[in-house]
Each structure stands twice: as C-alpha cells, then as structure tokens.
C-alpha cells in the first residue's frame, strides 16, 4: 500500500480571491506581518499498488479529476 | 520573509464525505486500486518576520481562523 499526497493550487497568474479574503481577515485580527496567503486543495490518497504504479495512477487522477488544468497546477508526492 | 505551509484535515474520527465521493469517481474511472482518499485544505502563507515569529503567528491563525478545532486538525510546516 502506497500513500500519496497531492497539492492542487491556482496557477501563479490566477487571482486567488479566497486567499485574499483570508489575508484581509488576518489583518483585521492584528496579524499585520502576513503578506500573502494562497489557498489550495490537499489530498491524501492510499493506493493498493507499488510506488511506481501508485504515482502513475495518482498523476492520471490529478490531471483528469482533481485539478482543472486551465487554472490549476498539481504536485504529487510519495509519503514516507 | 518566511514561507509557511498549513494543512487542515478532518480528524480521523470524522467522516470525509467529499473524499468518499471523489474515491467513488476514481472507481468508476477504472482506478480500482485506490483504497482511500481524504481531502483537506492547504495554505501557503508569507510572513514578514523571522521563522520563530512566523511560526507562532501562523499557529495562532490556524487555531483561530483556518481550522475548526472541533472537527479538524492542522499541521504547520516551515518551507525551505
């Protein structure tokens, strides 16, 4: 069994309004040193397969299901 | 400037219906080796402060704003 992490974030060029809203909230709470917040999705996926197969499957899922390739980028990491 | 990552996940004891729905979608796509998917939130936060101050501030924000301590756990990591 292989555990895989996937991060899905907006591309750098895409505005992240949710992140901006949370940043404004932190300013109002007095955390004025916070200069940027970007929010993404995070997936922990368990695959009944070896590391190579698991990575290939999770990359396929990330591309086809978990992210919108027009607006988002994803990053796949094998968990220790 | 310090970059900090925050992961917010449902506690193990809390059902993750969104993760279950995505898992079912992967099964229908033919990825039958996928045995579990849990979905969380992921934050990349930039703080104009040294590492110790940034970590303390981000932990305070995670507790008060980014997570619901009744249902969720968070994990703070300094980015290299």
Backbone of each chain as nested JSON, in Angstrom:
{
  "chains": [
    {"id": "A", "residues": [
      {"number": 1, "name": "UNK", "atoms": {"N": [0.84, -1.195, 0.0], "CA": [0.0, 0.0, 0.0], "C": [0.881, 1.253, 0.0]}},
      {"number": 2, "name": "UNK", "atoms": {"N": [0.595, 2.138, -0.924], "CA": [1.387, 3.356, -1.053], "C": [0.506, 4.562, -0.727]}},
      {"number": 3, "name": "UNK", "atoms": {"N": [1.053, 5.478, 0.082], "CA": [0.326, 6.711, 0.403], "C": [0.901, 7.849, -0.432]}},
      {"number": 4, "name": "UNK", "atoms": {"N": [0.025, 8.589, -1.052], "CA": [0.458, 9.661, -1.949], "C": [-0.26, 10.949, -1.554]}},
      {"number": 5, "name": "UNK", "atoms": {"N": [0.482, 12.069, -1.592], "CA": [-0.11, 13.389, -1.342], "C": [-0.243, 14.131, -2.662]}},
      {"number": 6, "name": "UNK", "atoms": {"N": [-1.319, 14.844, -2.822], "CA": [-1.481, 15.72, -3.996], "C": [-1.85, 17.121, -3.506]}},
      {"number": 7, "name": "UNK", "atoms": {"N": [-1.164, 18.123, -4.032], "CA": [-1.497, 19.528, -3.787], "C": [-2.041, 20.108, -5.079]}},
      {"number": 8, "name": "UNK", "atoms": {"N": [-3.155, 20.782, -5.008], "CA": [-3.707, 21.477, -6.179], "C": [-3.817, 22.96, -5.825]}},
      {"number": 9, "name": "UNK", "atoms": {"N": [-3.154, 23.795, -6.623], "CA": [-3.151, 25.248, -6.379], "C": [-3.554, 25.975, -7.657]}},
      {"number": 10, "name": "UNK", "atoms": {"N": [-4.127, 27.18, -7.502], "CA": [-4.285, 28.048, -8.657], "C": [-2.908, 28.35, -9.243]}},
      {"number": 11, "name": "UNK", "atoms": {"N": [-2.837, 28.49, -10.574], "CA": [-1.606, 28.969, -11.199], "C": [-1.261, 30.348, -10.649]}},
      {"number": 12, "name": "UNK", "atoms": {"N": [0.051, 30.672, -10.675], "CA": [0.526, 31.961, -10.153], "C": [-0.208, 33.137, -10.808]}},
      {"number": 13, "name": "UNK", "atoms": {"N": [-0.539, 32.987, -12.091], "CA": [-1.145, 34.09, -12.839], "C": [-2.634, 34.279, -12.523]}},
      {"number": 14, "name": "UNK", "atoms": {"N": [-3.217, 33.32, -11.785], "CA": [-4.657, 33.384, -11.484], "C": [-4.848, 33.981, -10.089]}},
      {"number": 15, "name": "UNK", "atoms": {"N": [-5.726, 34.971, -9.994], "CA": [-6.032, 35.594, -8.709], "C": [-6.692, 34.572, -7.785]}},
      {"number": 16, "name": "UNK", "atoms": {"N": [-6.337, 34.594, -6.504], "CA": [-6.913, 33.663, -5.528], "C": [-7.783, 34.478, -4.555]}},
      {"number": 17, "name": "UNK", "atoms": {"N": [-9.058, 34.707, -4.891], "CA": [-9.888, 35.608, -4.076], "C": [-10.129, 35.079, -2.662]}},
      {"number": 18, "name": "UNK", "atoms": {"N": [-10.214, 33.761, -2.516], "CA": [-10.421, 33.177, -1.181], "C": [-9.191, 33.469, -0.297]}},
      {"number": 19, "name": "UNK", "atoms": {"N": [-8.004, 33.307, -0.895], "CA": [-6.763, 33.619, -0.166], "C": [-6.716, 35.081, 0.235]}},
      {"number": 20, "name": "UNK", "atoms": {"N": [-7.133, 35.973, -0.682], "CA": [-7.132, 37.407, -0.375], "C": [-8.098, 37.726, 0.762]}},
      {"number": 21, "name": "UNK", "atoms": {"N": [-9.26, 37.069, 0.756], "CA": [-10.25, 37.305, 1.814], "C": [-9.708, 36.852, 3.171]}},
      {"number": 22, "name": "UNK", "atoms": {"N": [-9.054, 35.685, 3.187], "CA": [-8.495, 35.191, 4.452], "C": [-7.364, 36.105, 4.914]}},
      {"number": 23, "name": "UNK", "atoms": {"N": [-6.565, 36.593, 3.967], "CA": [-5.488, 37.525, 4.332], "C": [-6.071, 38.779, 4.986]}},
      {"number": 24, "name": "UNK", "atoms": {"N": [-7.141, 39.329, 4.409], "CA": [-7.777, 40.517, 4.993], "C": [-8.278, 40.238, 6.407]}},
      {"number": 25, "name": "UNK", "atoms": {"N": [-8.808, 39.046, 6.614], "CA": [-9.281, 38.675, 7.955], "C": [-8.122, 38.66, 8.946]}},
      {"number": 26, "name": "UNK", "atoms": {"N": [-6.953, 38.142, 8.499], "CA": [-5.805, 38.104, 9.423], "C": [-5.341, 39.52, 9.761]}},
      {"number": 27, "name": "UNK", "atoms": {"N": [-5.419, 40.45, 8.785], "CA": [-5.033, 41.844, 9.047], "C": [-5.937, 42.438, 10.125]}},
      {"number": 28, "name": "UNK", "atoms": {"N": [-7.239, 42.179, 10.0], "CA": [-8.192, 42.735, 10.972], "C": [-7.968, 42.144, 12.357]}},
      {"number": 29, "name": "UNK", "atoms": {"N": [-7.445, 40.911, 12.402], "CA": [-7.156, 40.278, 13.69], "C": [-5.84, 40.797, 14.28]}},
      {"number": 30, "name": "UNK", "atoms": {"N": [-5.127, 41.647, 13.52], "CA": [-3.899, 42.241, 14.044], "C": [-2.619, 41.564, 13.574]}},
      {"number": 31, "name": "UNK", "atoms": {"N": [-2.747, 40.547, 12.733], "CA": [-1.533, 39.871, 12.227], "C": [-1.053, 40.6, 10.971]}},
      {"number": 32, "name": "UNK", "atoms": {"N": [-0.473, 41.786, 11.182], "CA": [-0.152, 42.659, 10.055], "C": [1.097, 42.209, 9.29]}},
      {"number": 33, "name": "UNK", "atoms": {"N": [1.877, 41.319, 9.845], "CA": [3.072, 40.828, 9.122], "C": [2.725, 39.809, 8.038]}},
      {"number": 34, "name": "UNK", "atoms": {"N": [1.485, 39.293, 8.031], "CA": [1.095, 38.322, 6.997], "C": [1.022, 39.053, 5.66]}},
      {"number": 35, "name": "UNK", "atoms": {"N": [1.891, 38.696, 4.707], "CA": [1.927, 39.449, 3.458], "C": [1.215, 38.743, 2.299]}},
      {"number": 36, "name": "UNK", "atoms": {"N": [1.04, 37.433, 2.388], "CA": [0.31, 36.743, 1.311], "C": [-0.238, 35.409, 1.809]}},
      {"number": 37, "name": "UNK", "atoms": {"N": [-1.428, 35.053, 1.346], "CA": [-1.991, 33.727, 1.625], "C": [-2.556, 33.189, 0.321]}},
      {"number": 38, "name": "UNK", "atoms": {"N": [-2.142, 31.992, -0.047], "CA": [-2.751, 31.298, -1.19], "C": [-3.327, 29.982, -0.692]}},
      {"number": 39, "name": "UNK", "atoms": {"N": [-4.539, 29.674, -1.171], "CA": [-5.253, 28.505, -0.659], "C": [-5.372, 27.452, -1.754]}},
      {"number": 40, "name": "UNK", "atoms": {"N": [-5.102, 26.223, -1.385], "CA": [-5.223, 25.129, -2.342], "C": [-5.962, 23.957, -1.74]}},
      {"number": 41, "name": "UNK", "atoms": {"N": [-6.059, 22.899, -2.535], "CA": [-6.658, 21.656, -2.055], "C": [-5.543, 20.662, -1.792]}},
      {"number": 42, "name": "UNK", "atoms": {"N": [-5.799, 19.781, -0.838], "CA": [-4.791, 18.811, -0.435], "C": [-5.466, 17.452, -0.338]}},
      {"number": 43, "name": "UNK", "atoms": {"N": [-4.871, 16.429, -0.943], "CA": [-5.449, 15.079, -0.957], "C": [-4.449, 14.083, -0.396]}},
      {"number": 44, "name": "UNK", "atoms": {"N": [-4.898, 13.223, 0.502], "CA": [-4.09, 12.075, 0.928], "C": [-4.749, 10.829, 0.343]}},
      {"number": 45, "name": "UNK", "atoms": {"N": [-4.018, 10.122, -0.512], "CA": [-4.592, 9.022, -1.281], "C": [-3.852, 7.727, -0.969]}},
      {"number": 46, "name": "UNK", "atoms": {"N": [-4.589, 6.671, -0.646], "CA": [-3.992, 5.354, -0.438], "C": [-4.259, 4.487, -1.659]}},
      {"number": 47, "name": "UNK", "atoms": {"N": [-3.19, 3.863, -2.162], "CA": [-3.304, 3.033, -3.364], "C": [-2.756, 1.644, -3.041]}},
      {"number": 48, "name": "UNK", "atoms": {"N": [-3.517, 0.604, -3.377], "CA": [-3.056, -0.78, -3.194], "C": [-2.168, -1.169, -4.359]}},
      {"number": 49, "name": "UNK", "atoms": {"N": [-0.981, -0.585, -4.434], "CA": [-0.067, -0.878, -5.542], "C": [1.325, -0.416, -5.127]}},
      {"number": 50, "name": "UNK", "atoms": {"N": [2.34, -0.792, -5.914], "CA": [3.705, -0.353, -5.595], "C": [3.852, 1.136, -5.916]}},
      {"number": 51, "name": "UNK", "atoms": {"N": [4.993, 1.698, -5.541], "CA": [5.189, 3.146, -5.627], "C": [5.048, 3.655, -7.068]}},
      {"number": 52, "name": "UNK", "atoms": {"N": [5.656, 2.945, -8.034], "CA": [5.623, 3.428, -9.426], "C": [4.194, 3.44, -9.976]}},
      {"number": 53, "name": "UNK", "atoms": {"N": [3.457, 2.338, -9.75], "CA": [2.068, 2.264, -10.225], "C": [1.209, 3.313, -9.528]}},
      {"number": 54, "name": "UNK", "atoms": {"N": [1.374, 3.424, -8.208], "CA": [0.582, 4.386, -7.439], "C": [0.805, 5.799, -7.96]}},
      {"number": 55, "name": "UNK", "atoms": {"N": [2.072, 6.154, -8.213], "CA": [2.398, 7.51, -8.678], "C": [1.733, 7.765, -10.038]}},
      {"number": 56, "name": "UNK", "atoms": {"N": [1.827, 6.778, -10.942], "CA": [1.242, 6.932, -12.277], "C": [-0.279, 7.101, -12.185]}},
      {"number": 57, "name": "UNK", "atoms": {"N": [-0.923, 6.28, -11.347], "CA": [-2.384, 6.366, -11.214], "C": [-2.801, 7.697, -10.612]}},
      {"number": 58, "name": "UNK", "atoms": {"N": [-2.08, 8.122, -9.571], "CA": [-2.456, 9.369, -8.9], "C": [-2.223, 10.557, -9.834]}},
      {"number": 59, "name": "UNK", "atoms": {"N": [-1.168, 10.496, -10.668], "CA": [-0.964, 11.577, -11.639], "C": [-2.108, 11.628, -12.652]}},
      {"number": 60, "name": "UNK", "atoms": {"N": [-2.575, 10.455, -13.076], "CA": [-3.71, 10.417, -14.017], "C": [-4.966, 11.014, -13.374]}},
      {"number": 61, "name": "UNK", "atoms": {"N": [-5.227, 10.624, -12.137], "CA": [-6.403, 11.147, -11.417], "C": [-6.291, 12.663, -11.207]}},
      {"number": 62, "name": "UNK", "atoms": {"N": [-5.075, 13.118, -10.868], "CA": [-4.865, 14.547, -10.616], "C": [-5.179, 15.351, -11.867]}},
      {"number": 63, "name": "UNK", "atoms": {"N": [-4.721, 14.834, -12.997], "CA": [-4.91, 15.506, -14.283], "C": [-6.387, 15.513, -14.683]}},
      {"number": 64, "name": "UNK", "atoms": {"N": [-7.06, 14.347, -14.508], "CA": [-8.4, 14.157, -15.075], "C": [-9.524, 14.566, -14.121]}},
      {"number": 65, "name": "UNK", "atoms": {"N": [-9.251, 14.504, -12.812], "CA": [-10.349, 14.651, -11.854], "C": [-10.097, 15.716, -10.787]}},
      {"number": 66, "name": "UNK", "atoms": {"N": [-8.883, 15.72, -10.22], "CA": [-8.662, 16.549, -9.036], "C": [-8.355, 18.009, -9.371]}},
      {"number": 67, "name": "UNK", "atoms": {"N": [-7.84, 18.259, -10.563], "CA": [-7.483, 19.64, -10.896], "C": [-8.145, 20.068, -12.197]}},
      {"number": 68, "name": "UNK", "atoms": {"N": [-8.237, 21.356, -12.388], "CA": [-8.674, 21.965, -13.643], "C": [-7.412, 22.509, -14.322]}},
      {"number": 69, "name": "UNK", "atoms": {"N": [-6.896, 21.778, -15.315], "CA": [-5.59, 22.143, -15.88], "C": [-5.556, 23.549, -16.483]}},
      {"number": 70, "name": "UNK", "atoms": {"N": [-6.706, 24.144, -16.79], "CA": [-6.72, 25.509, -17.313], "C": [-6.32, 26.533, -16.267]}},
      {"number": 71, "name": "UNK", "atoms": {"N": [-6.699, 26.266, -15.023], "CA": [-6.498, 27.273, -13.976], "C": [-5.57, 26.815, -12.859]}},
      {"number": 72, "name": "UNK", "atoms": {"N": [-5.383, 25.509, -12.759], "CA": [-4.691, 24.992, -11.577], "C": [-3.471, 24.156, -11.963]}},
      {"number": 73, "name": "UNK", "atoms": {"N": [-2.535, 24.075, -11.042], "CA": [-1.416, 23.148, -11.186], "C": [-1.493, 22.151, -10.046]}},
      {"number": 74, "name": "UNK", "atoms": {"N": [-0.93, 20.967, -10.267], "CA": [-0.9, 19.994, -9.17], "C": [0.518, 19.48, -8.977]}},
      {"number": 75, "name": "UNK", "atoms": {"N": [0.726, 18.917, -7.81], "CA": [2.041, 18.421, -7.438], "C": [1.816, 17.128, -6.652]}},
      {"number": 76, "name": "UNK", "atoms": {"N": [2.464, 16.042, -7.1], "CA": [2.271, 14.721, -6.484], "C": [3.52, 14.354, -5.69]}},
      {"number": 77, "name": "UNK", "atoms": {"N": [3.341, 13.863, -4.469], "CA": [4.466, 13.478, -3.612], "C": [4.177, 12.133, -2.954]}},
      {"number": 78, "name": "UNK", "atoms": {"N": [5.152, 11.233, -2.98], "CA": [5.01, 9.966, -2.254], "C": [5.263, 10.234, -0.768]}},
      {"number": 79, "name": "UNK", "atoms": {"N": [4.373, 9.736, 0.112], "CA": [4.582, 9.916, 1.555], "C": [5.525, 8.827, 2.065]}},
      {"number": 80, "name": "UNK", "atoms": {"N": [6.383, 9.19, 2.977], "CA": [7.328, 8.219, 3.551], "C": [6.553, 7.12, 4.292]}}
    ]},
    {"id": "B", "residues": [
      {"number": 1, "name": "UNK", "atoms": {"N": [11.59, 37.363, 5.206], "CA": [10.287, 36.806, 4.835], "C": [10.31, 35.279, 4.995]}},
      {"number": 2, "name": "UNK", "atoms": {"N": [9.328, 34.768, 5.69], "CA": [9.258, 33.329, 5.94], "C": [8.018, 32.768, 5.265]}},
      {"number": 3, "name": "UNK", "atoms": {"N": [8.196, 31.633, 4.564], "CA": [7.056, 30.963, 3.929], "C": [6.65, 29.776, 4.792]}},
      {"number": 4, "name": "UNK", "atoms": {"N": [5.364, 29.671, 5.05], "CA": [4.86, 28.622, 5.937], "C": [3.721, 27.89, 5.241]}},
      {"number": 5, "name": "UNK", "atoms": {"N": [3.693, 26.567, 5.381], "CA": [2.591, 25.756, 4.852], "C": [1.688, 25.325, 5.994]}},
      {"number": 6, "name": "UNK", "atoms": {"N": [0.397, 25.326, 5.766], "CA": [-0.552, 24.791, 6.746], "C": [-1.455, 23.773, 6.057]}},
      {"number": 7, "name": "UNK", "atoms": {"N": [-1.605, 22.615, 6.668], "CA": [-2.548, 21.593, 6.204], "C": [-3.678, 21.524, 7.216]}},
      {"number": 8, "name": "UNK", "atoms": {"N": [-4.91, 21.556, 6.74], "CA": [-6.063, 21.372, 7.637], "C": [-6.845, 20.166, 7.135]}},
      {"number": 9, "name": "UNK", "atoms": {"N": [-7.013, 19.173, 8.014], "CA": [-7.715, 17.935, 7.649], "C": [-8.806, 17.664, 8.671]}},
      {"number": 10, "name": "UNK", "atoms": {"N": [-9.859, 16.954, 8.245], "CA": [-10.806, 16.423, 9.22], "C": [-10.067, 15.48, 10.162]}},
      {"number": 11, "name": "UNK", "atoms": {"N": [-10.482, 15.456, 11.427], "CA": [-9.963, 14.452, 12.36], "C": [-10.266, 13.055, 11.82]}},
      {"number": 12, "name": "UNK", "atoms": {"N": [-9.423, 12.076, 12.194], "CA": [-9.585, 10.687, 11.727], "C": [-10.996, 10.163, 12.022]}},
      {"number": 13, "name": "UNK", "atoms": {"N": [-11.555, 10.587, 13.153], "CA": [-12.852, 10.063, 13.58], "C": [-14.03, 10.675, 12.816]}},
      {"number": 14, "name": "UNK", "atoms": {"N": [-13.764, 11.72, 12.039], "CA": [-14.84, 12.413, 11.312], "C": [-14.887, 11.887, 9.874]}},
      {"number": 15, "name": "UNK", "atoms": {"N": [-16.072, 11.524, 9.425], "CA": [-16.26, 11.059, 8.051], "C": [-15.948, 12.196, 7.071]}},
      {"number": 16, "name": "UNK", "atoms": {"N": [-15.307, 11.864, 5.964], "CA": [-14.971, 12.859, 4.948], "C": [-15.794, 12.553, 3.69]}},
      {"number": 17, "name": "UNK", "atoms": {"N": [-17.024, 13.085, 3.614], "CA": [-17.92, 12.721, 2.507], "C": [-17.391, 13.159, 1.138]}},
      {"number": 18, "name": "UNK", "atoms": {"N": [-16.698, 14.296, 1.092], "CA": [-16.139, 14.772, -0.178], "C": [-15.064, 13.789, -0.67]}},
      {"number": 19, "name": "UNK", "atoms": {"N": [-14.226, 13.329, 0.265], "CA": [-13.212, 12.332, -0.093], "C": [-13.847, 11.043, -0.594]}},
      {"number": 20, "name": "UNK", "atoms": {"N": [-14.92, 10.607, 0.066], "CA": [-15.61, 9.377, -0.357], "C": [-16.198, 9.534, -1.757]}},
      {"number": 21, "name": "UNK", "atoms": {"N": [-16.758, 10.704, -2.04], "CA": [-17.342, 10.956, -3.354], "C": [-16.263, 10.919, -4.441]}},
      {"number": 22, "name": "UNK", "atoms": {"N": [-15.123, 11.535, -4.156], "CA": [-14.029, 11.53, -5.138], "C": [-13.492, 10.11, -5.315]}},
      {"number": 23, "name": "UNK", "atoms": {"N": [-13.422, 9.349, -4.215], "CA": [-12.961, 7.966, -4.326], "C": [-13.9, 7.164, -5.245]}},
      {"number": 24, "name": "UNK", "atoms": {"N": [-15.217, 7.34, -5.072], "CA": [-16.175, 6.629, -5.93], "C": [-15.995, 7.012, -7.395]}},
      {"number": 25, "name": "UNK", "atoms": {"N": [-15.705, 8.288, -7.644], "CA": [-15.471, 8.725, -9.032], "C": [-14.249, 8.023, -9.614]}},
      {"number": 26, "name": "UNK", "atoms": {"N": [-13.201, 7.865, -8.804], "CA": [-11.991, 7.182, -9.321], "C": [-12.295, 5.718, -9.637]}},
      {"number": 27, "name": "UNK", "atoms": {"N": [-13.139, 5.071, -8.812], "CA": [-13.515, 3.667, -9.073], "C": [-14.226, 3.558, -10.417]}},
      {"number": 28, "name": "UNK", "atoms": {"N": [-15.137, 4.501, -10.658], "CA": [-15.895, 4.469, -11.924], "C": [-14.992, 4.726, -13.124]}},
      {"number": 29, "name": "UNK", "atoms": {"N": [-13.905, 5.464, -12.901], "CA": [-12.946, 5.716, -13.976], "C": [-12.015, 4.51, -14.189]}},
      {"number": 30, "name": "UNK", "atoms": {"N": [-12.144, 3.481, -13.339], "CA": [-11.342, 2.27, -13.519], "C": [-10.11, 2.181, -12.634]}},
      {"number": 31, "name": "UNK", "atoms": {"N": [-9.905, 3.171, -11.77], "CA": [-8.745, 3.133, -10.86], "C": [-9.136, 2.384, -9.589]}},
      {"number": 32, "name": "UNK", "atoms": {"N": [-9.254, 1.059, -9.727], "CA": [-9.824, 0.263, -8.642], "C": [-8.835, 0.019, -7.496]}},
      {"number": 33, "name": "UNK", "atoms": {"N": [-7.544, 0.327, -7.72], "CA": [-6.571, 0.151, -6.624], "C": [-6.62, 1.288, -5.595]}},
      {"number": 34, "name": "UNK", "atoms": {"N": [-7.324, 2.374, -5.915], "CA": [-7.422, 3.497, -4.971], "C": [-8.278, 3.041, -3.786]}},
      {"number": 35, "name": "UNK", "atoms": {"N": [-7.678, 2.961, -2.581], "CA": [-8.437, 2.422, -1.452], "C": [-8.962, 3.503, -0.506]}},
      {"number": 36, "name": "UNK", "atoms": {"N": [-8.366, 4.684, -0.523], "CA": [-8.889, 5.753, 0.347], "C": [-8.447, 7.124, -0.169]}},
      {"number": 37, "name": "UNK", "atoms": {"N": [-9.332, 8.094, -0.066], "CA": [-8.972, 9.485, -0.369], "C": [-9.524, 10.369, 0.739]}},
      {"number": 38, "name": "UNK", "atoms": {"N": [-8.66, 11.18, 1.321], "CA": [-9.115, 12.191, 2.283], "C": [-8.71, 13.566, 1.746]}},
      {"number": 39, "name": "UNK", "atoms": {"N": [-9.626, 14.512, 1.876], "CA": [-9.415, 15.832, 1.29], "C": [-9.268, 16.873, 2.39]}},
      {"number": 40, "name": "UNK", "atoms": {"N": [-8.275, 17.723, 2.224], "CA": [-8.07, 18.783, 3.199], "C": [-7.828, 20.104, 2.515]}},
      {"number": 41, "name": "UNK", "atoms": {"N": [-7.583, 21.127, 3.338], "CA": [-7.239, 22.441, 2.813], "C": [-5.743, 22.648, 2.981]}},
      {"number": 42, "name": "UNK", "atoms": {"N": [-5.181, 23.435, 2.099], "CA": [-3.746, 23.668, 2.103], "C": [-3.513, 25.163, 1.93]}},
      {"number": 43, "name": "UNK", "atoms": {"N": [-2.671, 25.752, 2.777], "CA": [-2.405, 27.195, 2.738], "C": [-0.909, 27.444, 2.604]}},
      {"number": 44, "name": "UNK", "atoms": {"N": [-0.53, 28.319, 1.691], "CA": [0.848, 28.808, 1.627], "C": [0.825, 30.258, 2.094]}},
      {"number": 45, "name": "UNK", "atoms": {"N": [1.536, 30.519, 3.193], "CA": [1.437, 31.831, 3.844], "C": [2.818, 32.481, 3.899]}},
      {"number": 46, "name": "UNK", "atoms": {"N": [2.895, 33.746, 3.466], "CA": [4.143, 34.504, 3.56], "C": [4.031, 35.484, 4.719]}},
      {"number": 47, "name": "UNK", "atoms": {"N": [5.059, 35.477, 5.568], "CA": [5.056, 36.34, 6.75], "C": [6.334, 37.178, 6.741]}},
      {"number": 48, "name": "UNK", "atoms": {"N": [6.19, 38.489, 6.924], "CA": [7.359, 39.375, 7.017], "C": [7.916, 39.335, 8.424]}},
      {"number": 49, "name": "UNK", "atoms": {"N": [8.523, 38.203, 8.79], "CA": [9.06, 38.055, 10.137], "C": [10.028, 36.881, 10.126]}},
      {"number": 50, "name": "UNK", "atoms": {"N": [10.799, 36.736, 11.211], "CA": [11.717, 35.604, 11.274], "C": [10.935, 34.298, 11.496]}},
      {"number": 51, "name": "UNK", "atoms": {"N": [11.646, 33.172, 11.418], "CA": [10.996, 31.869, 11.433], "C": [10.182, 31.648, 12.722]}},
      {"number": 52, "name": "UNK", "atoms": {"N": [10.755, 32.006, 13.872], "CA": [10.062, 31.74, 15.144], "C": [8.762, 32.544, 15.241]}},
      {"number": 53, "name": "UNK", "atoms": {"N": [8.838, 33.849, 14.897], "CA": [7.645, 34.701, 14.948], "C": [6.607, 34.238, 13.931]}},
      {"number": 54, "name": "UNK", "atoms": {"N": [7.076, 33.92, 12.714], "CA": [6.161, 33.485, 11.666], "C": [5.422, 32.22, 12.102]}},
      {"number": 55, "name": "UNK", "atoms": {"N": [6.152, 31.267, 12.692], "CA": [5.534, 30.008, 13.095], "C": [4.467, 30.274, 14.173]}},
      {"number": 56, "name": "UNK", "atoms": {"N": [4.804, 31.136, 15.145], "CA": [3.853, 31.442, 16.221], "C": [2.597, 32.116, 15.659]}},
      {"number": 57, "name": "UNK", "atoms": {"N": [2.787, 33.064, 14.741], "CA": [1.632, 33.773, 14.175], "C": [0.762, 32.831, 13.356]}},
      {"number": 58, "name": "UNK", "atoms": {"N": [1.414, 31.983, 12.547], "CA": [0.643, 31.082, 11.692], "C": [-0.091, 30.044, 12.546]}},
      {"number": 59, "name": "UNK", "atoms": {"N": [0.531, 29.618, 13.653], "CA": [-0.186, 28.685, 14.529], "C": [-1.418, 29.351, 15.144]}},
      {"number": 60, "name": "UNK", "atoms": {"N": [-1.292, 30.621, 15.509], "CA": [-2.437, 31.348, 16.066], "C": [-3.559, 31.474, 15.026]}},
      {"number": 61, "name": "UNK", "atoms": {"N": [-3.188, 31.824, 13.797], "CA": [-4.18, 31.951, 12.728], "C": [-4.841, 30.607, 12.43]}},
      {"number": 62, "name": "UNK", "atoms": {"N": [-4.027, 29.545, 12.425], "CA": [-4.56, 28.208, 12.12], "C": [-5.615, 27.812, 13.141]}},
      {"number": 63, "name": "UNK", "atoms": {"N": [-5.313, 28.125, 14.41], "CA": [-6.218, 27.785, 15.508], "C": [-7.502, 28.611, 15.447]}},
      {"number": 64, "name": "UNK", "atoms": {"N": [-7.355, 29.922, 15.181], "CA": [-8.485, 30.848, 15.325], "C": [-9.294, 31.038, 14.047]}},
      {"number": 65, "name": "UNK", "atoms": {"N": [-8.653, 30.814, 12.889], "CA": [-9.312, 31.19, 11.64], "C": [-9.367, 30.066, 10.609]}},
      {"number": 66, "name": "UNK", "atoms": {"N": [-8.252, 29.368, 10.429], "CA": [-8.162, 28.437, 9.286], "C": [-8.8, 27.09, 9.564]}},
      {"number": 67, "name": "UNK", "atoms": {"N": [-8.9, 26.701, 10.829], "CA": [-9.466, 25.382, 11.14], "C": [-10.607, 25.501, 12.14]}},
      {"number": 68, "name": "UNK", "atoms": {"N": [-11.43, 24.482, 12.153], "CA": [-12.468, 24.336, 13.162], "C": [-11.978, 23.27, 14.14]}},
      {"number": 69, "name": "UNK", "atoms": {"N": [-11.488, 23.691, 15.31], "CA": [-10.825, 22.73, 16.22], "C": [-11.735, 21.59, 16.681]}},
      {"number": 70, "name": "UNK", "atoms": {"N": [-13.059, 21.752, 16.56], "CA": [-13.961, 20.661, 16.944], "C": [-13.876, 19.485, 15.983]}},
      {"number": 71, "name": "UNK", "atoms": {"N": [-13.669, 19.785, 14.702], "CA": [-13.735, 18.739, 13.675], "C": [-12.431, 18.533, 12.934]}},
      {"number": 72, "name": "UNK", "atoms": {"N": [-11.543, 19.502, 13.016], "CA": [-10.36, 19.463, 12.151], "C": [-9.071, 19.547, 12.962]}},
      {"number": 73, "name": "UNK", "atoms": {"N": [-8.01, 19.015, 12.375], "CA": [-6.675, 19.202, 12.93], "C": [-5.857, 19.981, 11.903]}},
      {"number": 74, "name": "UNK", "atoms": {"N": [-4.848, 20.689, 12.387], "CA": [-3.968, 21.387, 11.449], "C": [-2.52, 21.033, 11.739]}},
      {"number": 75, "name": "UNK", "atoms": {"N": [-1.698, 21.278, 10.734], "CA": [-0.288, 20.946, 10.826], "C": [0.476, 22.072, 10.138]}},
      {"number": 76, "name": "UNK", "atoms": {"N": [1.443, 22.675, 10.848], "CA": [2.191, 23.821, 10.324], "C": [3.612, 23.38, 9.973]}},
      {"number": 77, "name": "UNK", "atoms": {"N": [4.089, 23.792, 8.813], "CA": [5.439, 23.424, 8.365], "C": [6.127, 24.65, 7.776]}},
      {"number": 78, "name": "UNK", "atoms": {"N": [7.389, 24.884, 8.176], "CA": [8.178, 25.948, 7.553], "C": [8.666, 25.441, 6.196]}},
      {"number": 79, "name": "UNK", "atoms": {"N": [8.499, 26.255, 5.147], "CA": [9.0, 25.856, 3.821], "C": [10.482, 26.193, 3.733]}},
      {"number": 80, "name": "UNK", "atoms": {"N": [11.237, 25.344, 3.059], "CA": [12.698, 25.566, 2.891], "C": [12.923, 26.838, 2.059]}}
    ]}
  ]
}
